[in-house]
Amino acid sequence: IHDDQYINGQWVKSTGSGRVDVIDSNTAKVFARVPEGTAEDVQHAVAAARAAFPDWAARPMAERKAAMQLILEKWQAKKAKCVDMLQRELGCTVNFAKKVQVNLMDMHFATSIGLIDNIALEERTPMGGLVVKEPVGVVGCITPWNYPLNQIAAKICPAMLVGCTVVVKPSEVTPLSAYLLAEAIHEAGLPPGVFNMVHGVGTTCGEALAGHPEVDLISFTGSTRAGRRISEVAAQTLKAVRTELGGKSAALMLEDANLEELVPAFVGQLMSNSGQSCNALSRMLVPRSSYDKAVGLAKQVAEATVVGRSGDSKASIGPLVSQTQWDRVQAYLAKGVEEGARLVTGGPGKPQGLEDGYYVKPTVFADVNNKMTIAQEEIFGPVLSIIPYGTEEEGIAIANDTIYGLNNAVGSTNPERALAVARRLRSGTVMINGTNGPPDAPFGGYKQSGNAREWGRAGIEEFLVTKHLSGKPPKSKL
């Protein structure tokens, strides 16, 4: 049982007495409890962050870089325990926790530290104006459960690096990995108030943070529904809000796509983390001429995806995170059948021998119409909808026929053709003939996938505000 919040450089008791159960996704049983924080907890955290801001913002960049580097060093000793926690609170496999989840901290911290000196924080305009970029102030970070460390690191490192102070409200579903990160930060000896963490539920702590007049910017990652609510609350104080929300991404196979190579790559990207990724390629658009072949290949990939307990080294994916998420996915599976999609493999229910946790069957639907619910709404599970199309123009139109715009993919043996199509897809990322991208490139969406740009240089600049020093400022070194 955890009783403490992390406020002003100290572990302190929550002002409330409530607790939030943390569920083991493999067994559906409670294995930990954390504080159900209060608006008063948030008030204390924001006050600490506001008091710490002037001194932290004034410190030399070299000192802040050294502090981030020390946090990263302290984090290394937390990884093994975090791998254990993630297997239980999130349900990801031991391999995915060890190879991906815990190393995303390293990726974001190292990338931001390496890029910060390339960002001009002071410059002259062609006509002589002095323009500076300053830290925006106190940042409220509200983060999700599916990649808990990734989303915290992508926000706090660039924010603190440029001189902001932060208050983090991690997901109450996966809070234990966040505790370990806070321990590493505490051991690194940051000045009190630079980093604060309040555990609790979104309707209480998240909204208190979003509405607080002393918070200058909200960085939110989560569902589109929650993003709308956070934006509404934050609008009362006209603060900046950066949102990274849901998606319904399409893998658009052109007529000359190498299906043997790309179907496994794109379906594998969807299945990883049990389909619980905002940029998951959950739609596959295939020309009618090669449709049956693509469906057959997708069926093979899904059936080769081994569902197992998180600690099973042979498992490809583990359970979903919660009963709520399991119920949601089951409802979409039933809806797909009801609306006339052809169930190729998988479907409702749990895999044999895994009846206790939140396990689902990797599922492929074929003969999907893009107006169907399963093609329009974010399922957040290992469920693929394969949609046939005629002309390339039709394929592009189907890919763009969604309220979301986080990610898409294009497959073609002609790179120039693939690039030309990618330019026409309305999403913040387009994967071309593969799924990997560099960590210094921006990540974010169009439309109802949100307005943030995280990762790399763009992710640092999110936490800067531009100021013009007018009149007759003294000459600088520029």
Salt bridges, closest charged atoms under 4 A:
ASP3 OD2 - LYS13 NZ 3.71
ASP3 OD1 - ARG19 NH2 2.81
ASP4 OD1 - LYS13 NZ 3.56
ASP21 OD1 - ARG33 NE 2.80
ASP24 OD2 - ARG88 NE 3.04
GLU40 OE2 - HIS44 NE2 3.78
ASP55 OD2 - ARG59 NH2 2.78
GLU63 OE2 - ARG59 NH1 2.63
ASP106 OD2 - LYS79 NZ 3.05
ASP117 OD2 - LYS65 NZ 2.67
GLU134 OE2 - LYS467 NZ 3.05
GLU172 OE1 - LYS169 NZ 3.07
GLU183 OE1 - LYS78 NZ 3.26
GLU187 OE2 - LYS78 NZ 2.71
GLU207 OE2 - ARG229 NE 2.99
GLU214 OE1 - ARG50 NE 2.83
ASP216 OD2 - ARG50 NH2 2.62
GLU232 OE1 - ARG229 NH1 3.44
ASP256 OD1 - ARG417 NH1 3.29
GLU260 OE2 - LYS293 NZ 2.37
GLU303 OE2 - LYS299 NZ 2.99
GLU338 OE2 - LYS335 NZ 3.69
ASP356 OD1 - ARG309 NH2 3.09
ASP367 OD2 - ARG342 NE 2.81
GLU392 OE1 - ARG417 NH2 2.74
GLU393 OE2 - ARG424 NH1 2.68
ASP401 OD2 - LYS371 NZ 3.00
GLU454 OE2 - LYS155 NZ 2.68
GLU461 OE2 - LYS133 NZ 4.00
GLU461 OE2 - ARG457 NE 3.08
GLU462 OE1 - ARG242 NE 3.27
